[in-house]
Amino acid sequence: MFETGDYIDERYKVIKELGRGKMGVVLCVADTRYGKNAALKYCQKNNKKSWRRFVRETRIMATIKHPNVMPVLHRNLGYSPPYFTMPLAQESLSNEIRMGIDKEDALALFKEICMGVQALHNANATHRDLKPDNVMRMVDGSIVVADMGIAKLNLRETIMQNTAFLTKIDCAPKYIIRGSSHEADKKTDIYQLGKVLYKLVTSSLQGQTAELPAALSDIIEKATKQRSNQLYQSVGELMDAVESYRCSKSKTDTIPEKG
């Protein structure tokens, strides 16, 4: 729809395309009002369902003010196509995993992801598509949860989620069951966080089998249980488990050898 050099809303000059999904396209643009570059996401599908989802994504991101949630700088939902802008990110978590991450750094990074998801839950929202591609490293080094394209604002929302928008390998079991996608909730985020944690500590995007310390393996296993009542009951509970593991590991590493 937009080419390099095009202007959007008489303000944003298109520099290049950064990526695209099933509903939205992200561009690198120059904000001529402030003389800075930004990321601009617009809704590429011209139908009511896509527009509603895009509006929902924008409002969730604009409402939640947290250092681990991608902020919205400016939005114009009345423009054709509707769009919003965000700060530019350095790279996605997927790129860092491909390069390999030290396990201790991975656990610290996971805490930031959890804090972002917890902020969503505190605002009565759920992400429902947590995966390395949707976690970004910002220019200042911070980690933010991004891409709320299929997020849900509250439990009473009735817009159904089409499973075609999900990455199957990261789906909670109930997502894979045909027709059950409307049941997505905080437990789905917890399940997906468990998958993200495994990919972080194994430096594997495909989730290949790897040998892990028993305590860490137990945490991941509980976070990815098949039954929701067996999962951690909150992001905070999962985060506490990981922090307890980090503390116990740190103490073990500093105990001097006898003799």
Order of alpha helices (4+ residues) and beta strands (2+ residues): beta-beta-beta-beta-alpha-beta-beta-beta-alpha-alpha-beta-beta-alpha-alpha-alpha-alpha
